[in-house]
Amino acid sequence: MRCLLVLIICFSLQSQAKAASQSLSLKQALQIAYKQNLDLVLANYDFEANSINFRNEWRNFFLPKINLTLESNTALTLGAYPGTPASTTLPAGRSTGYPAGSNGASATLSLGEYTVFNFFKDRIRYDIARLTFTRNTQKLAEIKRNITFGIIAKYFEARLNQEKLQAAEKSLQIAKSIVRLVRSRVAIGQATPTELSSVEVDTNSAALQVNTLQSELETKLLDLNAALNQNSSERFILTTPLSYTPMKLSFTEAFGWFKENSPTIRDAKLGLESARGALEIAEKDLMPLPKVTLSGQAVTYGNRYGGGGTSLNPATDPLDLRAIVALNIPILGPGGLFNKDNLRLTQITLDQNEVRMQQTLIANEISIRAAVFQLQQLEDRLKTQKESLVASASLLEKTMMEASGQKTNRLELRDALDKARSNELEYLQGIFSYVQAKNAFYNLIGKDLEPE
């Protein structure tokens, strides 16, 4: 009775666990990641900050600095000696408390220093800032691509373990069927107790394999939960099967894509353009080039007391705009006419970036060629594994039919079962390896997956 109660409780707990599990497709997993993945959340914050910084750069370059100054002052006459000039300004019967003549308020619009022309040096700095912002925009898409490939990897890794578990459970059921078959043969004298013990050992080994795979699947699902920023108590049944789409890019197409879209190349191009801009500025700094700036007070609006009225007073606060042409020629010290070390340093930086670009192209040309070859080899291997899987499944089915008619022994049946199971798992592992290699290759060349 106690054993029956334990079995009922265990069955109830298993039913609750299955009921609590949710189906999760790869598409759903990616949608969750795009909303909740913490790396992507941080990347969006970085992008917003970079956008604000670039807007400030744009304003600094294209717009003058205009300031509004509001002033108010109040002064009261506390007293005046009789017969003094100050006493003559007081109304009759008043000796204190009247506002002084300087009282009032004013609003001033002033123009800060604005560079009208400095031989395009500010333009070069702005262009570098614009290129940097464009690169930051690209990086957000690249981070999203990295997250996509990471989720695909974790999803299919867990799915592979789920498939392995299902295959092991199927093998366990077949092993139990073999035990029942051999036991029935023992009862009629067509099999020995030793043969029965042997198949029971095989069944126990299959059960241990199921337990091991259950533990591994639990670990992989927890890893997937962490990547999706889901509660660790969430349980998913992964529904998207392991599959692959053969790559359609040739080496020439892949390398051309790499030169245009690879994150590595884009970083190298930004470094190269920034170095060229810095060199151009350094060369201009050595030339006696004037700088034209605009500054001054624009408009003041005042409200005065003490006999005066409210008016715009151009006499005391005139329109005051100043255009300044300044010529600053460094002679000695860093950047001076007789010290060209700064110019040489910027030239070295440019040369270094050009060499790094060449290194990047050469090294990745080799990597891309090797990756294309590897993917072709994996595709050929998958075709062979698929053929082996079909053949072993057919053999197992035939052997099972012969076993039911007592035309085969348990060893042949066990071998057919082991071969079918190993071929199935090898094929699934091959698909996973191909998907991993293809995603890593696409990430290298800066390409998103094709829609399926």
C-alpha positions as CSV (number, residue, x, y, z in Angstrom):
1,M,0.0,0.0,0.0
2,R,2.8,2.4,0.9
3,C,4.6,1.7,-2.4
4,L,1.4,2.3,-4.3
5,L,1.0,5.7,-2.5
6,V,4.6,6.7,-3.4
7,L,4.0,5.8,-7.1
8,I,0.8,7.9,-7.1
9,I,2.6,10.9,-5.6
10,C,5.5,10.6,-8.0
11,F,3.1,10.4,-11.0
12,S,1.2,13.5,-9.7
13,L,4.4,15.5,-9.4
14,Q,5.5,14.5,-12.9
15,S,2.1,15.5,-14.3
16,Q,2.3,18.9,-12.5
17,A,5.9,19.5,-13.9
18,K,4.7,18.7,-17.4
19,A,1.7,21.0,-17.0
20,A,3.9,23.8,-15.8
21,S,6.2,23.6,-18.9
22,Q,5.6,26.0,-21.7
23,S,6.2,25.5,-25.4
24,L,8.9,27.8,-26.8
25,S,9.8,28.1,-30.4
26,L,13.1,29.7,-31.6
27,K,11.1,32.7,-32.9
28,Q,9.5,33.3,-29.5
29,A,12.9,32.9,-27.8
30,L,14.4,35.6,-30.0
31,Q,11.4,38.0,-29.4
32,I,11.8,37.6,-25.7
33,A,15.6,38.2,-26.0
34,Y,15.1,41.4,-28.0
35,K,12.9,42.8,-25.2
36,Q,14.6,41.5,-22.1
37,N,18.2,40.6,-22.8
38,L,20.3,42.7,-20.5
39,D,23.2,43.1,-22.9
40,L,20.8,44.6,-25.5
41,V,19.2,46.9,-22.8
42,L,22.7,48.3,-22.1
43,A,23.4,48.6,-25.8
44,N,20.2,50.7,-26.3
45,Y,21.3,53.0,-23.4
46,D,24.7,53.4,-25.0
47,F,23.1,54.2,-28.3
48,E,20.8,56.8,-26.8
49,A,23.8,58.5,-25.0
50,N,25.8,58.5,-28.3
51,S,22.8,60.0,-30.1
52,I,22.7,62.8,-27.5
53,N,26.4,63.5,-27.8
54,F,26.2,63.7,-31.6
55,R,23.3,66.1,-31.4
56,N,25.4,68.3,-29.2
57,E,28.2,68.1,-31.7
58,W,25.9,69.1,-34.5
59,R,24.6,72.1,-32.5
60,N,28.1,73.2,-31.6
61,F,29.1,73.2,-35.3
62,F,26.0,74.6,-37.0
63,L,24.4,76.9,-34.4
64,P,25.8,79.9,-32.6
65,K,25.6,80.1,-28.8
66,I,22.9,82.6,-27.9
67,N,22.4,83.3,-24.2
68,L,19.5,85.0,-22.4
69,T,20.4,87.0,-19.3
70,L,17.7,88.2,-17.0
71,E,18.6,90.8,-14.3
72,S,16.6,92.6,-11.7
73,N,17.9,95.0,-9.1
74,T,16.2,97.0,-6.3
75,A,17.6,99.8,-4.2
76,L,15.6,101.9,-1.6
77,T,16.6,105.3,-0.3
78,L,16.8,104.9,3.5
79,G,17.1,108.6,4.1
80,A,18.4,112.0,2.8
81,Y,19.9,115.0,4.5
82,P,17.8,118.1,4.1
83,G,19.2,120.5,1.5
84,T,21.3,117.8,-0.3
85,P,20.8,117.1,-4.0
86,A,19.4,113.7,-3.2
87,S,16.6,115.2,-1.1
88,T,15.3,117.1,-4.2
89,T,14.4,113.9,-5.9
90,L,12.0,112.7,-3.2
91,P,8.3,113.4,-3.5
92,A,6.7,115.9,-1.1
93,G,6.3,114.4,2.3
94,R,8.6,111.4,1.7
95,S,12.1,111.1,3.1
96,T,12.6,107.3,2.8
97,G,11.6,104.2,0.8
98,Y,11.5,105.7,-2.7
99,P,13.3,103.5,-5.3
100,A,16.6,104.8,-6.5
101,G,17.0,105.8,-10.1
102,S,19.1,102.7,-11.0
103,N,16.3,100.3,-10.1
104,G,14.8,98.1,-12.7
105,A,15.1,94.9,-14.7
106,S,16.7,93.9,-18.0
107,A,16.7,91.0,-20.4
108,T,19.8,90.6,-22.7
109,L,20.3,88.3,-25.6
110,S,24.0,87.8,-26.2
111,L,25.9,86.0,-28.9
112,G,28.8,83.9,-27.7
113,E,31.9,83.4,-29.8
114,Y,30.9,81.5,-33.0
115,T,33.6,80.4,-35.5
116,V,32.5,81.5,-38.9
117,F,35.6,80.1,-40.7
118,N,38.8,78.4,-39.7
119,F,39.8,76.7,-42.9
120,F,37.5,73.7,-42.3
121,K,39.3,72.5,-39.2
122,D,36.0,72.4,-37.2
123,R,34.3,70.8,-40.2
124,I,36.8,68.0,-40.1
125,R,36.2,67.4,-36.4
126,Y,32.5,67.4,-37.1
127,D,32.9,64.9,-39.9
128,I,34.8,62.6,-37.5
129,A,32.1,62.9,-34.9
130,R,29.5,62.0,-37.6
131,L,31.4,59.0,-38.8
132,T,31.8,57.9,-35.1
133,F,28.0,58.2,-34.6
134,T,27.3,56.2,-37.8
135,R,29.7,53.5,-36.5
136,N,27.9,53.5,-33.1
137,T,24.6,53.0,-35.0
138,Q,26.1,50.0,-36.8
139,K,27.4,48.6,-33.5
140,L,23.8,48.5,-32.1
141,A,22.8,46.3,-35.0
142,E,25.9,44.1,-34.6
143,I,25.2,43.6,-30.9
144,K,21.7,42.5,-31.7
145,R,23.1,40.1,-34.3
146,N,25.5,38.7,-31.7
147,I,22.6,38.2,-29.3
148,T,20.6,36.5,-32.0
149,F,23.4,34.0,-32.7
150,G,23.9,33.5,-29.0
151,I,20.3,32.7,-28.4
152,I,20.2,30.4,-31.4
153,A,23.3,28.6,-30.0
154,K,21.8,28.1,-26.6
155,Y,18.4,27.2,-27.9
156,F,19.7,24.5,-30.3
157,E,22.2,23.2,-27.7
158,A,19.2,22.7,-25.3
159,R,17.2,21.3,-28.2
160,L,20.0,18.8,-29.0
161,N,20.0,17.6,-25.4
162,Q,16.2,17.4,-25.6
163,E,16.5,15.2,-28.7
164,K,19.1,13.1,-27.1
165,L,16.9,12.6,-24.1
166,Q,13.9,11.6,-26.4
167,A,16.1,9.2,-28.3
168,A,17.4,7.7,-25.0
169,E,13.8,7.3,-23.7
170,K,12.8,5.6,-27.0
171,S,15.8,3.3,-26.6
172,L,14.8,2.5,-23.1
173,Q,11.3,1.6,-24.2
174,I,12.7,-0.7,-26.8
175,A,15.1,-2.2,-24.3
176,K,12.2,-3.0,-22.0
177,S,10.4,-4.6,-24.9
178,I,13.4,-6.8,-25.5
179,V,13.4,-7.8,-21.8
180,R,9.7,-8.8,-22.1
181,L,10.5,-10.7,-25.3
182,V,13.5,-12.6,-23.8
183,R,11.5,-13.3,-20.6
184,S,8.7,-14.9,-22.7
185,R,11.3,-17.0,-24.4
186,V,12.8,-18.1,-21.1
187,A,9.3,-19.2,-20.1
188,I,9.1,-21.6,-23.1
189,G,12.7,-22.7,-23.0
190,Q,13.9,-20.7,-26.0
191,A,16.2,-18.5,-24.0
192,T,18.4,-18.9,-21.0
193,P,18.3,-16.9,-17.7
194,T,21.8,-15.6,-18.5
195,E,20.4,-14.0,-21.7
196,L,17.6,-12.5,-19.6
197,S,20.1,-11.0,-17.1
198,S,22.1,-9.6,-20.0
199,V,19.2,-7.7,-21.5
200,E,18.2,-6.5,-18.0
201,V,21.7,-5.0,-17.6
202,D,21.3,-3.3,-21.0
203,T,18.0,-1.9,-19.8
204,N,19.5,-0.6,-16.6
205,S,22.3,1.1,-18.6
206,A,19.7,2.7,-20.9
207,A,17.8,4.0,-17.8
208,L,21.1,5.5,-16.4
209,Q,21.6,7.2,-19.7
210,V,18.2,8.8,-19.5
211,N,18.9,10.1,-16.0
212,T,22.2,11.6,-17.2
213,L,20.6,13.3,-20.2
214,Q,17.8,14.7,-18.0
215,S,20.4,16.4,-15.8
216,E,22.2,17.8,-18.8
217,L,19.0,19.1,-20.4
218,E,18.1,20.9,-17.1
219,T,21.5,22.7,-17.2
220,K,21.1,23.8,-20.8
221,L,17.6,25.1,-20.2
222,L,18.8,27.1,-17.2
223,D,21.5,28.6,-19.5
224,L,18.8,29.5,-22.0
225,N,16.6,31.1,-19.2
226,A,19.6,33.2,-18.2
227,A,20.2,34.5,-21.7
228,L,16.5,35.3,-22.0
229,N,16.5,37.0,-18.6
230,Q,13.7,34.6,-17.5
231,N,13.1,33.3,-14.0
232,S,15.1,30.1,-13.4
233,S,11.8,28.4,-12.3
234,E,10.4,28.7,-15.9
235,R,10.3,25.5,-17.8
236,F,10.2,25.3,-21.5
237,I,9.6,22.5,-24.1
238,L,11.5,23.6,-27.2
239,T,9.5,23.1,-30.3
240,T,11.7,24.2,-33.2
241,P,13.5,21.1,-34.5
242,L,17.2,21.0,-35.3
243,S,17.5,21.8,-39.0
244,Y,20.0,23.6,-41.3
245,T,19.9,25.6,-44.5
246,P,23.0,25.1,-46.7
247,M,25.1,28.2,-47.2
248,K,24.8,29.8,-50.6
249,L,27.7,32.1,-50.5
250,S,30.9,31.5,-52.5
251,F,34.3,32.6,-51.2
252,T,34.3,35.6,-53.5
253,E,30.8,36.7,-52.4
254,A,31.6,36.2,-48.7
255,F,34.9,38.1,-48.9
256,G,33.2,41.0,-50.7
257,W,30.5,41.0,-48.0
258,F,33.2,41.0,-45.3
259,K,35.0,44.1,-46.8
260,E,31.8,46.1,-46.7
261,N,30.0,44.9,-43.6
262,S,32.4,43.2,-41.2
263,P,32.6,44.9,-37.7
264,T,36.4,44.5,-37.9
265,I,36.6,46.3,-41.2
266,R,34.2,49.0,-40.2
267,D,36.3,49.7,-37.0
268,A,39.5,49.8,-39.2
269,K,37.9,52.2,-41.7
270,L,36.8,54.5,-38.9
271,G,40.3,54.5,-37.4
272,L,41.7,55.2,-40.8
273,E,39.3,58.2,-41.6
274,S,39.9,59.6,-38.1
275,A,43.7,59.5,-38.6
276,R,43.4,61.2,-41.9
277,G,41.3,64.0,-40.4
278,A,43.7,64.4,-37.5
279,L,46.6,64.6,-40.0
280,E,44.8,67.3,-42.0
281,I,44.2,69.4,-38.9
282,A,47.8,69.0,-37.8
283,E,49.0,70.3,-41.2
284,K,46.7,73.3,-41.0
285,D,47.8,74.1,-37.5
286,L,51.3,74.7,-38.9
287,M,50.1,77.2,-41.5
288,P,49.5,80.9,-40.8
289,L,45.8,80.6,-41.3
290,P,43.4,83.3,-39.9
291,K,40.3,82.4,-37.9
292,V,37.1,84.4,-38.3
293,T,34.8,84.5,-35.3
294,L,31.5,86.3,-34.5
295,S,30.5,87.4,-31.0
296,G,28.9,90.2,-29.1
297,Q,25.8,91.5,-27.4
298,A,22.7,91.4,-29.5
299,V,19.7,93.0,-27.8
300,T,19.0,94.4,-24.3
301,Y,15.5,95.3,-23.1
302,G,15.4,97.4,-19.9
303,N,12.7,98.7,-17.5
304,R,13.9,101.7,-15.4
305,Y,12.4,103.7,-12.6
306,G,13.1,107.1,-11.1
307,G,11.5,109.2,-13.7
308,G,12.3,107.0,-16.6
309,G,9.9,104.8,-18.6
310,T,10.1,101.3,-20.1
311,S,11.9,101.2,-23.3
312,L,14.4,99.5,-25.6
313,N,17.5,101.6,-25.1
314,P,19.8,101.3,-28.0
315,A,21.8,104.3,-26.8
316,T,23.2,102.5,-23.7
317,D,22.7,98.9,-25.0
318,P,23.5,99.0,-28.7
319,L,23.5,96.2,-31.1
320,D,27.1,95.0,-30.6
321,L,28.3,92.4,-33.1
322,R,32.0,91.8,-33.5
323,A,33.7,90.0,-36.3
324,I,37.3,89.1,-35.4
325,V,40.0,87.9,-37.7
326,A,42.8,86.3,-35.6
327,L,46.1,85.0,-36.8
328,N,47.9,82.7,-34.3
329,I,51.3,81.4,-35.5
330,P,53.1,79.0,-33.2
331,I,56.8,79.3,-33.4
332,L,58.3,77.1,-30.7
333,G,56.9,74.4,-28.5
334,P,54.6,71.6,-29.5
335,G,53.0,72.3,-32.9
336,G,55.4,75.2,-33.6
337,L,56.9,76.0,-37.0
338,F,60.3,74.6,-35.8
339,N,58.8,71.6,-34.0
340,K,56.9,69.2,-36.3
341,D,56.8,66.3,-33.8
342,N,53.0,66.5,-33.5
343,L,52.7,66.4,-37.3
344,R,54.9,63.3,-37.4
345,L,52.9,61.6,-34.6
346,T,49.7,62.0,-36.5
347,Q,51.4,60.7,-39.7
348,I,52.5,57.7,-37.8
349,T,49.0,57.1,-36.5
350,L,47.7,57.2,-40.1
351,D,50.4,54.8,-41.3
352,Q,49.6,52.4,-38.5
353,N,45.9,52.4,-39.3
354,E,46.7,51.7,-43.0
355,V,48.9,48.7,-42.0
356,R,46.2,47.4,-39.6
357,M,43.7,47.5,-42.4
358,Q,46.0,45.4,-44.6
359,Q,46.6,43.0,-41.8
360,T,42.9,42.6,-41.2
361,L,42.2,41.9,-44.9
362,I,45.0,39.4,-45.2
363,A,44.2,37.5,-42.0
364,N,40.5,37.3,-42.6
365,E,40.8,36.3,-46.2
366,I,42.5,33.2,-45.0
367,S,39.9,32.7,-42.2
368,I,37.0,33.1,-44.7
369,R,38.5,30.7,-47.2
370,A,39.0,28.1,-44.4
371,A,35.4,28.7,-43.1
372,V,33.8,28.2,-46.5
373,F,35.7,25.0,-47.0
374,Q,34.8,23.8,-43.5
375,L,31.1,24.5,-44.1
376,Q,31.2,22.6,-47.4
377,Q,32.8,19.6,-45.7
378,L,30.2,19.7,-42.9
379,E,27.4,19.7,-45.6
380,D,28.9,16.6,-47.3
381,R,29.2,14.9,-43.9
382,L,25.6,15.6,-43.0
383,K,24.5,14.0,-46.3
384,T,26.4,10.9,-45.4
385,Q,25.1,10.9,-41.9
386,K,21.5,11.2,-43.1
387,E,22.0,8.2,-45.4
388,S,23.4,6.2,-42.5
389,L,20.5,7.2,-40.3
390,V,17.9,6.0,-42.8
391,A,19.8,2.7,-43.3
392,S,20.1,2.0,-39.6
393,A,16.4,2.8,-39.0
394,S,15.4,0.4,-41.7
395,L,17.7,-2.2,-40.3
396,L,16.3,-1.8,-36.8
397,E,12.7,-2.1,-38.1
398,K,13.6,-5.3,-40.0
399,T,15.4,-6.7,-37.0
400,M,12.5,-6.0,-34.7
401,M,10.1,-7.8,-37.1
402,E,12.5,-10.8,-37.2
403,A,12.8,-10.8,-33.5
404,S,9.0,-11.0,-33.1
405,G,9.1,-14.1,-35.4
406,Q,12.0,-15.6,-33.4
407,K,14.3,-15.3,-36.5
408,T,17.0,-13.3,-34.7
409,N,18.8,-13.3,-31.4
410,R,19.0,-10.6,-28.7
411,L,22.6,-9.6,-29.6
412,E,21.6,-8.8,-33.2
413,L,18.6,-6.8,-31.9
414,R,20.8,-4.9,-29.4
415,D,23.4,-4.1,-32.1
416,A,20.7,-2.8,-34.4
417,L,19.3,-0.6,-31.6
418,D,22.7,0.8,-30.7
419,K,23.5,1.6,-34.3
420,A,20.2,3.3,-34.9
421,R,20.5,5.4,-31.8
422,S,24.1,6.4,-32.3
423,N,23.4,7.4,-36.0
424,E,20.5,9.5,-35.0
425,L,22.5,11.3,-32.3
426,E,25.5,11.8,-34.6
427,Y,23.2,13.3,-37.2
428,L,21.7,15.7,-34.7
429,Q,25.1,16.6,-33.4
430,G,26.2,17.2,-37.0
431,I,23.3,19.6,-37.6
432,F,24.2,21.5,-34.4
433,S,27.9,21.8,-35.4
434,Y,26.9,23.1,-38.8
435,V,24.5,25.7,-37.4
436,Q,27.2,26.8,-35.0
437,A,29.9,27.1,-37.7
438,K,27.6,28.9,-40.1
439,N,26.5,31.4,-37.5
440,A,30.1,32.1,-36.5
441,F,31.0,32.6,-40.1
442,Y,28.1,35.0,-40.7
443,N,29.0,36.9,-37.6
444,L,32.6,37.2,-38.9
445,I,31.6,38.7,-42.3
446,G,28.8,40.8,-40.7
447,K,25.8,39.1,-42.3
448,D,22.4,38.3,-40.8
449,L,20.7,35.0,-41.3
450,E,18.5,34.6,-44.3
451,P,14.8,34.4,-43.6
452,E,13.5,30.8,-43.9
